[in-house]
Amino acid sequence: MDPRAVRQARRAQVAQRADERATAGRNTPRLVQWRRWRRRVGGWLLERLAPWLLRALACTWRVQCLGEPGLLLQRSPRPWIVAMWHGRMLTLMPLRGHCGRDIGVLVSPSDDGGLAQQALRRFRYRIVRGSLSRGGARALRAMQELVANGGQLVVTPDGPRGPRHSMNVGIAWLARSSGAPILPVGVAVDRAWRLRSWDRFTIPKPFARLCVFYADPIHVAADASDEQLETIAADVRTTLLANERLAFEKLNRANDLDTPP
């Protein structure tokens, strides 16, 4: 499919979900007020309880890592740009080798993003507010500066509102402008709670087995054309999906990639 058509389809799907919520009566003033109050209370609880609970939960997980070249890069002090799906954020947040390193994370300017940044800061991540589609120019400049100064960055291309597993060309543009390689990281979990959200947000259960697949780094030439960036972004998406399928096979579990919310 033509890249422009892909972006148009993504916007159409987001608009369709908004219309469906309005038609179903989920955007009434009372419900909007309830969601705002719930986020405030949730933010208070998240800031105080979630990091402690998540650390305790992660201590029981059994983690298997695949992809030595990608893993070595991720563990190194060199700059890189990790691409992972929005619904997998919680699986990597508390893992050794990820937390506590001042890694930058792109967090959406939405209310939900505000909740996420509180937990991320407790695990010593750096926050970049914005998204590759909303407030994109400012966020891209901040990310470019971070990576150009030797920092490392995590991006969820299908966030903050989906559609699930969609890919934005912004990550390829950032790799071209900064010179840092893209590192696709896929995650499979054998036992997890999966929320009924658009991204099927994954929370591994106690004593779950996790398989983390670090793909080979993808380098983007400084003189790559815009058309090549579109192709590279599509390749990142293909790699992420393929590696997560392989990771689920390693766990002898059916994958959840095609499961509707």
Secondary structure, 3 states (H helix, E strand, C coil): CCHHHHHHHHHHHHHHHHHHHHHCCCCCHHHHHHHHHHHHHHHHHHHHCHHHHHHHHHCCCEEEEECHHHHHHHHCCCCCEEECCHHHHHHHCCCCCCCCCCCEEEECCCHHHHHHHHHHHHCCCEEEECCCCCCHHHHHHHHHHHHHCCCCEEECCCCCCCCCCCCCCHHHHHHHHHCCCEEEEEEEECCEEECCCCCCCEEECCCCEEEEEECCCECCCCCCCHHHHHHHHHHHHHHHHHHHHHHHHHCCCCCCCCCCC
